[in-house]
């Protein structure tokens, strides 16, 4: 295991049994300002995550002791850190299993170090809802003199970023999606995709466009969209449909445009 994280640096944990890959991933994270700890087995990785409280974890699925998906579930029981799965398996079932177990991203081996760094940077620019530890609010400066009363501010009649379609409401500012008054338990990526589809008002969004939405507007560097990326979008859309179906709504609200992508069917809000 690498040296423990120092108090003034962000912590990261690399769970990988292949020494060359572990060293490569560690080097990428260290260049990004992380104090990196490594683990070669799943059990050791879970213990290190509990000790270090990392901001980012990279996880190999093919570990020598316990299943990588089980490692991911155990990590999710103790922390809401960002988890990137690194795997040589491109099957849709593997991607689905990782995302459903709580992974934030899925990168296919072999990968380019530049891509890994770019994806990590993009994730960190999009803190989780309610997660202030990554980006604590700035402390307001103490006023040197009594502040003059602020002029009245005109309040808009309705929020500009609230989208509605039938019984579905998506609030882009509060990042809350609800149907018939019931809030949907969406992940960060699922919300971003739903908001983009709703914003299109019936326009088709290609899988490539949705991949870039899932990466975030601040994504920089490696911009190639692979078939694995597109499959991940298909998995996210399938999860969205399942969650819509659990409430009293329409799972067919999101339709597939074969060979192109997805769209939301505009419906009356009455």
Residue pairs with C-beta under 8 A, 6 or more apart in sequence:
1 37
1 38
1 39
1 44
1 48
2 14
2 26
2 36
2 37
2 38
3 35
3 37
4 35
4 37
4 51
4 52
5 11
5 12
5 34
5 35
5 36
5 37
5 52
5 54
6 35
9 33
9 34
9 35
10 33
10 34
10 35
10 54
10 55
10 56
11 34
11 35
11 36
11 37
11 52
11 53
11 54
11 55
12 29
12 34
12 35
12 36
12 37
12 54
12 55
12 56
12 57
12 58
13 36
13 37
13 38
13 39
13 45
13 48
13 49
13 52
13 54
13 56
13 57
13 58
14 22
14 25
14 26
14 29
14 36
14 37
14 38
14 39
14 57
14 58
15 38
15 39
15 40
15 42
15 44
15 45
15 48
15 57
15 58
15 59
15 60
15 63
15 71
16 22
16 25
16 38
16 39
16 40
16 58
16 59
16 60
16 86
17 40
17 41
17 60
17 62
17 63
17 64
18 60
21 60
21 86
21 109
22 38
22 40
24 113
25 58
25 86
25 116
26 36
26 38
27 113
28 113
28 116
28 117
28 120
29 36
29 56
29 58
29 120
30 36
31 117
32 117
32 120
32 121
34 55
34 56
37 48
37 52
37 54
38 48
39 45
39 47
39 48
40 64
41 63
41 64
41 65
41 66
42 63
42 65
42 66
42 67
42 68
42 70
42 71
43 65
43 66
45 57
45 59
45 63
45 71
45 75
46 71
46 74
46 75
46 78
49 57
49 75
49 78
49 79
49 81
50 78
50 79
53 79
53 81
54 79
54 81
55 81
55 82
55 124
55 134
56 81
56 82
56 83
56 84
56 120
56 123
56 124
57 75
57 81
57 82
57 83
57 84
58 83
58 84
58 85
58 86
58 116
59 68
59 71
59 72
59 75
59 83
59 84
59 85
59 86
59 103
60 68
60 85
60 86
60 87
61 67
61 68
61 69
61 85
61 86
61 87
61 89
61 94
61 98
62 68
62 87
62 88
63 71
68 85
68 87
69 97
69 98
69 101
72 83
72 85
72 98
72 101
72 102
72 103
73 101
73 102
75 81
75 83
75 102
76 83
76 101
76 102
80 128
80 131
82 104
82 105
82 120
82 123
82 124
83 102
83 103
83 104
83 105
84 103
84 104
84 105
84 106
84 107
84 116
84 119
84 120
84 123
85 98
85 103
85 105
85 106
85 107
86 107
86 109
86 111
87 94
87 98
87 106
87 107
87 108
87 109
88 108
88 109
89 108
90 108
90 227
90 228
90 231
92 231
92 234
92 235
95 106
95 228
95 231
95 232
95 235
96 235
96 238
98 106
99 106
99 232
99 235
99 236
99 239
100 239
104 123
104 188
104 189
105 119
105 123
106 228
106 232
107 115
107 116
107 119
107 228
108 226
108 228
112 222
114 221
114 222
115 221
115 222
115 224
117 221
118 219
118 220
118 221
118 222
119 215
119 219
119 222
121 218
121 219
121 220
121 221
122 215
122 216
122 218
122 219
122 220
123 216
124 134
125 216
125 218
126 188
126 216
126 218
127 134
127 135
128 134
128 188
129 175
129 188
159 171
159 173
161 171
161 172
161 173
162 169
162 170
162 171
162 172
162 173
163 169
163 170
163 172
163 195
163 198
163 199
164 170
164 269
165 198
165 253
165 264
165 265
165 266
165 267
165 269
166 249
166 250
166 253
166 267
166 268
166 269
167 179
167 180
167 248
167 249
167 269
168 177
168 178
168 179
168 198
168 244
168 249
168 253
169 177
169 178
169 179
170 176
170 177
170 191
170 194
170 195
170 198
171 177
172 195
175 191
176 183
177 183
177 184
177 186
177 191
177 194
177 195
178 184
179 244
179 247
179 248
179 249
180 247
180 248
180 249
182 247
182 248
184 243
184 244
184 247
185 243
186 194
186 240
186 243
187 236
187 239
189 214
189 236
190 236
190 239
190 240
190 243
192 213
192 214
192 216
193 210
193 213
193 214
193 233
193 236
193 237
193 240
194 240
196 205
196 209
196 210
196 213
197 205
197 254
197 262
197 263
197 264
198 264
200 263
200 264
201 264
201 266
202 263
202 264
202 265
202 266
203 263
204 257
204 260
204 261
204 262
204 263
205 213
205 261
205 262
205 263
206 260
206 261
207 225
207 230
207 233
207 234
207 261
207 262
208 225
208 230
208 261
209 261
210 233
210 261
210 262
211 225
211 229
211 230
211 232
211 233
212 219
212 223
212 225
214 232
214 233
214 236
237 254
237 262
240 254
241 251
241 252
241 253
241 254
242 251
244 250
244 251
244 253
244 254
245 251
250 267
252 265
253 264
253 265
253 267
254 262
254 263
254 264
254 265
255 262
255 263
255 264
255 265
256 262
257 263
